[in-house]
Amino acid sequence: MALKPRILLVEDESGIADTLQYVLTTDGFTPVWCSTAEEAIRQFQAEPPALAVLDVGLPDLNGFELFRRLQALPGGNLVPMVFLTARSDEIDRVVGLELGADDYIAKPFSPRELVARVRTILRRSNRLNGAIAASAPVAPPPVTPPAASAPAIWLLDEERRQIRFYGRLLELSRFEYGVLRLLVQKPGRVFTRDELLLTVWGGDNDSFDRTVDAHIKTLRAKLKLVAPALEPIRTLRGTGYALSESLPESIS
């Protein structure tokens, strides 16, 4: 018998939690309910779930900060996460997206809609993970440069899903890694937003209009920490994004 996907549910309102546990269980999932962020961190450390649903308004920690802490745990950046909150302002939606969340559901909501989104996100995540595994070389060196002309700039480790920029390991979310991996493999090649959505998110991410732009923004911020004077990702207005082919060989 196949194991039921384990869903970490972090929600301090017991009525909402009871309803979600019921619909998740009847739809073939194993919900694990936590009413506090502290308990959620313990459960996550004990066994990372297939997906996490995080309430933003928790009693002991803001849901956005909980997201950051879970992402920093071993395997955390591979777990899809959804924000569940009474806040519906666009700024909160954008903050959640720019952190790297997979979706943002505002209360009141339909429990069945949440379950449907959970299934969609898990399918999308499985396709992304499968595509990355299928495209990895069979017997590569542990770390391989994407282009022989600039071996010191980018180092792509597909087995560990890691990317180094001028020797510095980048702390990337799952989708940030997916986007940057595509760009690094083909410097100068222009990727449209639709291409990135189709390849990295599976083409069915309809929750946010600014998904690609937000992830490019966070990627640029992380690259700036390594090389503040450089603009490794170029924007072609009305077209898409490309990796610069004219980066210096060193930043010393």
Buried (B, 14 or more C-beta within 10 A) or exposed (E): EEEBBBBBBBBBBEEBBEBBBEBBEEBEBBBBBBBBBBBBBEBBEEEBBBBBBBBBBBEEBEBBEBBEBBBEEEEBBBBBBBBBBEBEEEEBBBBBBBBBBBBBBBBEBEBEEBBEBBBBBBEBBEBBBEBBEEEEEEEEEEBEBBBEEBEBBBBBBBEEBBBBBBEBEBEBBBBBBBBBBBBBBEBEBBBBBEBBBEBBBBEEBEBBEBBBBBBBBBBEEBBEEBBEEBEBBBEEEEEBBBBBEEBEEEBE
